[in-house]
């Protein structure tokens, strides 16, 4: 196996070339992209996945060439199926709502030229004790012009995500 990574054979060159094809470099090559991640995700924390990738993408694509938006949803986690278990519905909101919204936004972008939402933190409201029925107030829409305290920004080599 070491020979496949360090060797000079034709097979080793082919393996190294194939590995290079799948390495993440952050370059989306102008493809419109929406990244949506729940801030309370303990399985795949935002700092180790979406934030890191979005930052790498912004560095790789350069200023003005990115067509990617990053939406971070508060009080949302990885497994919406857990929302039926005791304790979960009072603390978390469904992230699936934002998946559907992002798919609809991308469809509108591709078919009608609608702008993708800008990068932002969407501040949800957990239902609390007793978990009353969920309403639109619990899972608000993202903003077409996010407030200053919700804007996710990137400058040079730093990603800024508001608390």
Rosetta blueprint (number, residue, H / E / L):
1 X L
2 X H
3 X H
4 X H
5 X H
6 X H
7 X L
8 X L
9 X L
10 X H
11 X H
12 X H
13 X H
14 X H
15 X H
16 X H
17 X H
18 X H
19 X H
20 X H
21 X H
22 X H
23 X L
24 X L
25 X L
26 X L
27 X L
28 X L
29 X L
30 X L
31 X L
32 X L
33 X E
34 X E
35 X E
36 X E
37 X E
38 X E
39 X L
40 X L
41 X L
42 X L
43 X L
44 X L
45 X L
46 X H
47 X H
48 X H
49 X L
50 X H
51 X H
52 X H
53 X H
54 X H
55 X H
56 X H
57 X H
58 X H
59 X H
60 X H
61 X H
62 X L
63 X L
64 X L
65 X L
66 X L
67 X L
68 X E
69 X E
70 X E
71 X E
72 X E
73 X E
74 X L
75 X L
76 X E
77 X L
78 X L
79 X L
80 X H
81 X H
82 X H
83 X H
84 X H
85 X L
86 X L
87 X L
88 X H
89 X H
90 X H
91 X H
92 X L
93 X E
94 X L
95 X L
96 X H
97 X H
98 X H
99 X H
100 X H
101 X H
102 X H
103 X H
104 X H
105 X H
106 X H
107 X H
108 X H
109 X H
110 X H
111 X H
112 X H
113 X L
114 X L
115 X L
116 X L
117 X L
118 X L
119 X L
120 X E
121 X E
122 X E
123 X L
124 X L
125 X L
126 X L
127 X L
128 X L
129 X L
130 X L
131 X L
132 X L
133 X L
134 X L
135 X L
136 X L
137 X L
138 X L
139 X L
140 X L
141 X L
142 X L
143 X L
144 X L
145 X L
146 X L
147 X L
148 X H
149 X H
150 X H
151 X E
152 X L
153 X E
154 X E
155 X E
156 X L
157 X L
158 X E
159 X E
160 X E
161 X L
162 X L
163 X L
